[in-house]
Amino acid sequence: MKLFGTMKISDNMVEVGGVSAQSLAEEYGTPLYIIDEEQFKNTIADFKYNFLSNQLKTNVIYASKALLNLYVANIIDESGLSLDVVSGGELYTALKAGFPAERIFFHGNNKLVKELQMAIESNVGTIIVDNELEIEILSDLLKDYKKSQRVLLRVNPGIDAHTHEYIKTSKNDSKFGVSIFDEDTIEIIKRIHDDEYLEFKGLHCHIGSQIFQEDSFLKESETMLEYISRIEKEENIHVEELNLGGGFGVYYTEEDKPFSISEFLKKLVKFIEDYSKNNGLHLKQIDIEPGRSLINNSGSTLYTIGGIKRTFGGKNYIFVDGGMTDNIRPALYQAEYEGIIANKAEEKPAVKYTIAGKCCESGDLLIKDIMLPKAGRNDLFLINSTGAYNYSMSSNYNRIEKPAMVFVMNGESKLAVRREEYKDLIANDIVIND
Ligand SMILES: Cc1ncc(COP(=O)(O)O)c(C=O)c1O
């Protein structure tokens, strides 16, 4: 298993942030989400200090759908990054954490009226509008509130990046945004530009997630810059801000070959600076919106092994005390992970296992066919690179309690999310006696 950040092996045991897996399991129980705080902060710095320009304002926006809770919002706030939210719930969490509203970007293809009202009332900095109807609704609301609002329009540049079908977002029939190939989109831009309460700032796009080709992002930028140039020349509308979304691929297994973020960001900025200068664009600000690449490799999940089973067909299963409820990605997109028996970290692999969860679903498999030392009951199993889209996609299927989350750094651990208890599972149930 590839080790990230402060994760290391000492005396046959995995440790993260200077704390052993064994002591984390003893103190907090399992399953447990573990975040390597130093690694998270280093990754934030990597983005922040490599996405800089002398000509343009640059802005890194953390896509909070990857992982959000009060403590994550605090870390992002302290680092000076902006925050992307896509629901009233994410917005509520950010505001409760004291995140400055002016640094929030509010997304969504179907924002509810109550969510738009919440955004307006809390003075959210930027709303990314998705479609014409939403523009009408937002404009009417702003008229009632007598408030103006910075907006970006989400457009779809039609880049077909190589990634899983479900995480591609920029094909012509995507549910997100409006196509740059649709002539009506120009009319929508004019509509926003001429609105009394909407402040048209520019365009947003996002071509998908877990993308490994730098070229896809350069093509996205070029396509967007050409489109901006057309809007400026033909419509005489200035496009000051371009948000290129997120989607930078990360390592889960040896098959994933991420590019160097620091080198790529410098290349991207130079490309945009040159294009903008050579074509006399009025671009003032560029944004990127990474989620997965900011948090994923700082996270891991620790489980306790319960059962071990050899089937009649000869397959060896390890059963862990979590599963698709804390990590839906293998079942949802056939995502692959690496793992290790945390308390047998230096022992030689001897058996091929499949790691299965405890949910009542045959597809509840976390890792298929992994070579490990011989496992025993109560061994600890750690899956790496679970920082993004694990906790945020977790569920209570089978009425299983959601795990706790700890942040570890310099030999200390901090509980950021407490483990759910059975009573949490019935907290919203109503006893009906008729
Ligand atoms: C609009 C938008 N921005 C940013 C992201 C973050 O993508 P990633 O986590 O792959 O960086 C997403 C993810 O789907 C998105 O839809």
The ligand as a Tripos MOL2 file, in Angstrom:
@<TRIPOS>MOLECULE
LIG
   16    16     1     0     0
SMALL
NO_CHARGES

@<TRIPOS>ATOM
      1 C1        -18.9030   22.0360   -9.9840 C.3       1 LIG1
      2 C2        -17.8700   21.1690   -9.3650 C.ar      1 LIG1
      3 N1        -16.7450   21.7420   -8.9120 N.ar      1 LIG1
      4 C3        -15.7900   20.9900   -8.3200 C.ar      1 LIG1
      5 C4        -15.9340   19.6310   -8.1680 C.ar      1 LIG1
      6 C5        -14.8530   18.8710   -7.4860 C.3       1 LIG1
      7 O1        -14.3390   17.8520   -8.2640 O.3       1 LIG1
      8 P1        -13.1280   17.0040   -7.7370 P.3       1 LIG1
      9 O2        -13.4760   16.5190   -6.3760 O.co2     1 LIG1
     10 O3        -12.9760   15.8980   -8.7000 O.co2     1 LIG1
     11 O4        -11.9300   17.9030   -7.7130 O.co2     1 LIG1
     12 C6        -17.1000   19.0010   -8.6290 C.ar      1 LIG1
     13 C7        -17.2800   17.5430   -8.4640 C.2       1 LIG1
     14 O5        -18.1150   16.8920   -8.9710 O.2       1 LIG1
     15 C8        -18.1050   19.8010   -9.2480 C.ar      1 LIG1
     16 O6        -19.2270   19.2510   -9.7150 O.3       1 LIG1
@<TRIPOS>BOND
     1     1     2 1
     2     2     3 ar
     3     2    15 ar
     4     3     4 ar
     5     4     5 ar
     6     5     6 1
     7     5    12 ar
     8     6     7 1
     9     7     8 1
    10     8     9 2
    11     8    10 1
    12     8    11 1
    13    12    13 1
    14    12    15 ar
    15    13    14 2
    16    15    16 1
@<TRIPOS>SUBSTRUCTURE
     1 LIG1         1 GROUP 0 **** ****
